[in-house]
Amino acid sequence: MKVKLIQYTENPERVVAMAARLCYSPIGAEELSETMSEEQIKKLVTKIVSLGHASTLEHASFTFAIEGISRVLTHQLVRHRIASYSQQSQRYVSEHDFEYIMPPAIAERPEAKAKFEQLMQDIRTAYDDLSAMGVPKEDARYVLANATETKIVATFNARSLQHFFELRCCNRAQWEIRAMANLMVTEVKKVAPLLFKNAGAGCVQTGHCPEGSMTCGKFNEMIKLREV
């Protein structure tokens, strides 16, 4: 799996702070952006995040290039509505010798791994045979597995990204999308450490587990991530 932050709003924390200050200022956004000191930005962004005044976070956006993931993952990813996606097309891109993602629960069991690998090879053969018969790619793709590797570009604003992390960094999230979400957290913290200081699962963001009786039972372990 490869996750890279390829584009983001320039000076995202300054933009968020400027938007917040504008709501209470008689002067315009451009002047505010130019005159706010780094210390003022730090204090204001910290306050915004701590109070949960999240609307101004929507002015900062982050674009990720993601590779080495399965269609299982992207089916979950696109459920997050406030985001933009561009995914590699199986209609136009041939899937001969496609790569696939194998879940750890299968990889660690030799018999299960052998069955999985054989099935992937059978699917490759079926796809190749259909293509050889003249079946167009847009129809041959119907035999492909959810495990088929794909690539996607995803753009979130900071507010929707925080919500995404809250749900998908949680231990109860599916393993593959959780791994991707954690890599995304690492990427955004490099460029907006104040905005994403407590980014992660719901318990990491708020200090309490929002899952109730469905908790993973690892609250103390997870909460330590706030200190990282």
TORKOL-4160 file (C-alpha; in steps of 0.2 Angstrom, whole numbers, padded with zeros to 4 digits, m for minus):
228
<pt num="1" X="0000" Y="0000" Z="0000"/>
<pt num="2" X="0006" Y="0017" Z="m0005"/>
<pt num="3" X="m0002" Y="0033" Z="0002"/>
<pt num="4" X="0006" Y="0050" Z="m0003"/>
<pt num="5" X="m0001" Y="0068" Z="0000"/>
<pt num="6" X="0002" Y="0075" Z="m0018"/>
<pt num="7" X="m0007" Y="0092" Z="m0016"/>
<pt num="8" X="m0014" Y="0103" Z="m0002"/>
<pt num="9" X="m0020" Y="0121" Z="0002"/>
<pt num="10" X="m0005" Y="0132" Z="0003"/>
<pt num="11" X="m0003" Y="0137" Z="0022"/>
<pt num="12" X="m0018" Y="0127" Z="0027"/>
<pt num="13" X="m0018" Y="0133" Z="0045"/>
<pt num="14" X="m0016" Y="0151" Z="0040"/>
<pt num="15" X="m0031" Y="0149" Z="0029"/>
<pt num="16" X="m0042" Y="0141" Z="0042"/>
<pt num="17" X="m0037" Y="0154" Z="0055"/>
<pt num="18" X="m0040" Y="0168" Z="0043"/>
<pt num="19" X="m0058" Y="0161" Z="0039"/>
<pt num="20" X="m0061" Y="0160" Z="0058"/>
<pt num="21" X="m0055" Y="0178" Z="0061"/>
<pt num="22" X="m0065" Y="0185" Z="0047"/>
<pt num="23" X="m0081" Y="0180" Z="0055"/>
<pt num="24" X="m0078" Y="0193" Z="0069"/>
<pt num="25" X="m0067" Y="0206" Z="0060"/>
<pt num="26" X="m0072" Y="0222" Z="0050"/>
<pt num="27" X="m0057" Y="0220" Z="0038"/>
<pt num="28" X="m0056" Y="0208" Z="0023"/>
<pt num="29" X="m0049" Y="0191" Z="0022"/>
<pt num="30" X="m0034" Y="0196" Z="0012"/>
<pt num="31" X="m0028" Y="0209" Z="0024"/>
<pt num="32" X="m0031" Y="0197" Z="0039"/>
<pt num="33" X="m0021" Y="0183" Z="0030"/>
<pt num="34" X="m0006" Y="0195" Z="0028"/>
<pt num="35" X="m0006" Y="0203" Z="0045"/>
<pt num="36" X="m0009" Y="0188" Z="0056"/>
<pt num="37" X="0006" Y="0182" Z="0065"/>
<pt num="38" X="0012" Y="0164" Z="0067"/>
<pt num="39" X="0008" Y="0165" Z="0086"/>
<pt num="40" X="m0010" Y="0171" Z="0082"/>
<pt num="41" X="m0013" Y="0157" Z="0070"/>
<pt num="42" X="m0007" Y="0144" Z="0082"/>
<pt num="43" X="m0018" Y="0150" Z="0096"/>
<pt num="44" X="m0033" Y="0152" Z="0085"/>
<pt num="45" X="m0031" Y="0135" Z="0076"/>
<pt num="46" X="m0029" Y="0127" Z="0093"/>
<pt num="47" X="m0044" Y="0135" Z="0100"/>
<pt num="48" X="m0055" Y="0131" Z="0084"/>
<pt num="49" X="m0050" Y="0112" Z="0085"/>
<pt num="50" X="m0052" Y="0111" Z="0104"/>
<pt num="51" X="m0070" Y="0119" Z="0103"/>
<pt num="52" X="m0075" Y="0109" Z="0088"/>
<pt num="53" X="m0079" Y="0124" Z="0078"/>
<pt num="54" X="m0076" Y="0114" Z="0062"/>
<pt num="55" X="m0084" Y="0124" Z="0048"/>
<pt num="56" X="m0068" Y="0135" Z="0044"/>
<pt num="57" X="m0059" Y="0118" Z="0042"/>
<pt num="58" X="m0068" Y="0116" Z="0026"/>
<pt num="59" X="m0057" Y="0129" Z="0017"/>
<pt num="60" X="m0042" Y="0118" Z="0018"/>
<pt num="61" X="m0041" Y="0103" Z="0006"/>
<pt num="62" X="m0029" Y="0089" Z="0004"/>
<pt num="63" X="m0027" Y="0077" Z="m0011"/>
<pt num="64" X="m0020" Y="0059" Z="m0009"/>
<pt num="65" X="m0013" Y="0047" Z="m0022"/>
<pt num="66" X="m0016" Y="0030" Z="m0016"/>
<pt num="67" X="m0010" Y="0013" Z="m0024"/>
<pt num="68" X="m0009" Y="m0005" Z="m0019"/>
<pt num="69" X="m0027" Y="m0006" Z="m0012"/>
<pt num="70" X="m0041" Y="m0017" Z="m0016"/>
<pt num="71" X="m0059" Y="m0014" Z="m0023"/>
<pt num="72" X="m0065" Y="m0019" Z="m0006"/>
<pt num="73" X="m0057" Y="m0004" Z="0001"/>
<pt num="74" X="m0063" Y="0008" Z="m0012"/>
<pt num="75" X="m0081" Y="0002" Z="m0010"/>
<pt num="76" X="m0080" Y="0008" Z="0008"/>
<pt num="77" X="m0070" Y="0024" Z="0004"/>
<pt num="78" X="m0083" Y="0031" Z="m0008"/>
<pt num="79" X="m0096" Y="0030" Z="0005"/>
<pt num="80" X="m0088" Y="0046" Z="0012"/>
<pt num="81" X="m0098" Y="0059" Z="0003"/>
<pt num="82" X="m0089" Y="0075" Z="0006"/>
<pt num="83" X="m0074" Y="0071" Z="m0004"/>
<pt num="84" X="m0069" Y="0069" Z="m0023"/>
<pt num="85" X="m0063" Y="0053" Z="m0031"/>
<pt num="86" X="m0054" Y="0048" Z="m0047"/>
<pt num="87" X="m0051" Y="0029" Z="m0049"/>
<pt num="88" X="m0042" Y="0019" Z="m0061"/>
<pt num="89" X="m0055" Y="0012" Z="m0073"/>
<pt num="90" X="m0057" Y="m0007" Z="m0076"/>
<pt num="91" X="m0067" Y="m0002" Z="m0092"/>
<pt num="92" X="m0052" Y="0006" Z="m0101"/>
<pt num="93" X="m0037" Y="m0002" Z="m0092"/>
<pt num="94" X="m0034" Y="m0020" Z="m0096"/>
<pt num="95" X="m0033" Y="m0032" Z="m0080"/>
<pt num="96" X="m0022" Y="m0045" Z="m0088"/>
<pt num="97" X="m0010" Y="m0052" Z="m0074"/>
<pt num="98" X="m0019" Y="m0040" Z="m0062"/>
<pt num="99" X="m0011" Y="m0038" Z="m0044"/>
<pt num="100" X="m0022" Y="m0043" Z="m0029"/>
<pt num="101" X="m0023" Y="m0039" Z="m0011"/>
<pt num="102" X="m0023" Y="m0054" Z="0001"/>
<pt num="103" X="m0030" Y="m0052" Z="0019"/>
<pt num="104" X="m0018" Y="m0056" Z="0033"/>
<pt num="105" X="m0031" Y="m0068" Z="0040"/>
<pt num="106" X="m0029" Y="m0078" Z="0024"/>
<pt num="107" X="m0011" Y="m0076" Z="0021"/>
<pt num="108" X="m0007" Y="m0083" Z="0038"/>
<pt num="109" X="m0016" Y="m0099" Z="0034"/>
<pt num="110" X="m0007" Y="m0110" Z="0021"/>
<pt num="111" X="m0022" Y="m0119" Z="0016"/>
<pt num="112" X="m0032" Y="m0104" Z="0014"/>
<pt num="113" X="m0018" Y="m0095" Z="0005"/>
<pt num="114" X="m0017" Y="m0109" Z="m0008"/>
<pt num="115" X="m0035" Y="m0108" Z="m0011"/>
<pt num="116" X="m0035" Y="m0089" Z="m0013"/>
<pt num="117" X="m0020" Y="m0089" Z="m0025"/>
<pt num="118" X="m0028" Y="m0103" Z="m0035"/>
<pt num="119" X="m0044" Y="m0093" Z="m0037"/>
<pt num="120" X="m0035" Y="m0077" Z="m0042"/>
<pt num="121" X="m0026" Y="m0087" Z="m0056"/>
<pt num="122" X="m0042" Y="m0095" Z="m0061"/>
<pt num="123" X="m0050" Y="m0077" Z="m0063"/>
<pt num="124" X="m0035" Y="m0071" Z="m0073"/>
<pt num="125" X="m0037" Y="m0086" Z="m0085"/>
<pt num="126" X="m0056" Y="m0083" Z="m0086"/>
<pt num="127" X="m0052" Y="m0064" Z="m0090"/>
<pt num="128" X="m0039" Y="m0068" Z="m0103"/>
<pt num="129" X="m0051" Y="m0081" Z="m0111"/>
<pt num="130" X="m0065" Y="m0069" Z="m0112"/>
<pt num="131" X="m0054" Y="m0055" Z="m0119"/>
<pt num="132" X="m0047" Y="m0068" Z="m0132"/>
<pt num="133" X="m0065" Y="m0071" Z="m0137"/>
<pt num="134" X="m0067" Y="m0053" Z="m0141"/>
<pt num="135" X="m0077" Y="m0048" Z="m0125"/>
<pt num="136" X="m0074" Y="m0030" Z="m0122"/>
<pt num="137" X="m0065" Y="m0025" Z="m0106"/>
<pt num="138" X="m0080" Y="m0017" Z="m0099"/>
<pt num="139" X="m0089" Y="m0034" Z="m0099"/>
<pt num="140" X="m0074" Y="m0045" Z="m0095"/>
<pt num="141" X="m0071" Y="m0036" Z="m0079"/>
<pt num="142" X="m0087" Y="m0044" Z="m0072"/>
<pt num="143" X="m0077" Y="m0059" Z="m0067"/>
<pt num="144" X="m0064" Y="m0049" Z="m0058"/>
<pt num="145" X="m0062" Y="m0051" Z="m0039"/>
<pt num="146" X="m0065" Y="m0038" Z="m0025"/>
<pt num="147" X="m0047" Y="m0041" Z="m0021"/>
<pt num="148" X="m0041" Y="m0034" Z="m0037"/>
<pt num="149" X="m0028" Y="m0020" Z="m0034"/>
<pt num="150" X="m0033" Y="m0002" Z="m0039"/>
<pt num="151" X="m0027" Y="0015" Z="m0038"/>
<pt num="152" X="m0037" Y="0031" Z="m0033"/>
<pt num="153" X="m0035" Y="0050" Z="m0031"/>
<pt num="154" X="m0045" Y="0056" Z="m0016"/>
<pt num="155" X="m0047" Y="0074" Z="m0011"/>
<pt num="156" X="m0055" Y="0079" Z="0006"/>
<pt num="157" X="m0057" Y="0096" Z="0015"/>
<pt num="158" X="m0050" Y="0096" Z="0033"/>
<pt num="159" X="m0067" Y="0094" Z="0041"/>
<pt num="160" X="m0072" Y="0079" Z="0031"/>
<pt num="161" X="m0055" Y="0071" Z="0033"/>
<pt num="162" X="m0056" Y="0073" Z="0052"/>
<pt num="163" X="m0073" Y="0063" Z="0052"/>
<pt num="164" X="m0065" Y="0050" Z="0040"/>
<pt num="165" X="m0051" Y="0047" Z="0053"/>
<pt num="166" X="m0063" Y="0046" Z="0067"/>
<pt num="167" X="m0072" Y="0032" Z="0059"/>
<pt num="168" X="m0058" Y="0023" Z="0049"/>
<pt num="169" X="m0044" Y="0024" Z="0061"/>
<pt num="170" X="m0055" Y="0015" Z="0074"/>
<pt num="171" X="m0050" Y="m0003" Z="0079"/>
<pt num="172" X="m0067" Y="m0008" Z="0073"/>
<pt num="173" X="m0064" Y="m0002" Z="0056"/>
<pt num="174" X="m0059" Y="m0015" Z="0042"/>
<pt num="175" X="m0041" Y="m0019" Z="0043"/>
<pt num="176" X="m0036" Y="m0012" Z="0025"/>
<pt num="177" X="m0045" Y="0005" Z="0026"/>
<pt num="178" X="m0039" Y="0007" Z="0044"/>
<pt num="179" X="m0021" Y="0005" Z="0038"/>
<pt num="180" X="m0024" Y="0017" Z="0024"/>
<pt num="181" X="m0032" Y="0030" Z="0036"/>
<pt num="182" X="m0017" Y="0029" Z="0048"/>
<pt num="183" X="m0005" Y="0032" Z="0033"/>
<pt num="184" X="m0015" Y="0047" Z="0028"/>
<pt num="185" X="m0014" Y="0054" Z="0046"/>
<pt num="186" X="0004" Y="0053" Z="0045"/>
<pt num="187" X="0004" Y="0063" Z="0029"/>
<pt num="188" X="m0007" Y="0077" Z="0034"/>
<pt num="189" X="0002" Y="0079" Z="0051"/>
<pt num="190" X="0018" Y="0084" Z="0041"/>
<pt num="191" X="0010" Y="0099" Z="0033"/>
<pt num="192" X="m0004" Y="0104" Z="0046"/>
<pt num="193" X="0001" Y="0098" Z="0063"/>
<pt num="194" X="m0010" Y="0109" Z="0073"/>
<pt num="195" X="m0026" Y="0105" Z="0062"/>
<pt num="196" X="m0023" Y="0087" Z="0064"/>
<pt num="197" X="m0015" Y="0086" Z="0082"/>
<pt num="198" X="m0027" Y="0074" Z="0088"/>
<pt num="199" X="m0032" Y="0066" Z="0072"/>
<pt num="200" X="m0036" Y="0048" Z="0073"/>
<pt num="201" X="m0050" Y="0036" Z="0080"/>
<pt num="202" X="m0065" Y="0044" Z="0089"/>
<pt num="203" X="m0057" Y="0040" Z="0106"/>
<pt num="204" X="m0040" Y="0048" Z="0100"/>
<pt num="205" X="m0049" Y="0064" Z="0095"/>
<pt num="206" X="m0061" Y="0066" Z="0110"/>
<pt num="207" X="m0053" Y="0057" Z="0124"/>
<pt num="208" X="m0067" Y="0045" Z="0126"/>
<pt num="209" X="m0073" Y="0030" Z="0116"/>
<pt num="210" X="m0089" Y="0034" Z="0105"/>
<pt num="211" X="m0093" Y="0015" Z="0102"/>
<pt num="212" X="m0102" Y="0011" Z="0118"/>
<pt num="213" X="m0105" Y="m0007" Z="0121"/>
<pt num="214" X="m0096" Y="m0010" Z="0104"/>
<pt num="215" X="m0079" Y="m0004" Z="0110"/>
<pt num="216" X="m0064" Y="m0013" Z="0105"/>
<pt num="217" X="m0058" Y="m0013" Z="0123"/>
<pt num="218" X="m0041" Y="m0005" Z="0120"/>
<pt num="219" X="m0046" Y="0013" Z="0125"/>
<pt num="220" X="m0030" Y="0015" Z="0136"/>
<pt num="221" X="m0019" Y="0009" Z="0122"/>
<pt num="222" X="m0027" Y="0020" Z="0109"/>
<pt num="223" X="m0028" Y="0036" Z="0120"/>
<pt num="224" X="m0009" Y="0035" Z="0121"/>
<pt num="225" X="m0008" Y="0040" Z="0102"/>
<pt num="226" X="m0014" Y="0058" Z="0108"/>
<pt num="227" X="0004" Y="0060" Z="0115"/>
<pt num="228" X="0013" Y="0055" Z="0099"/>
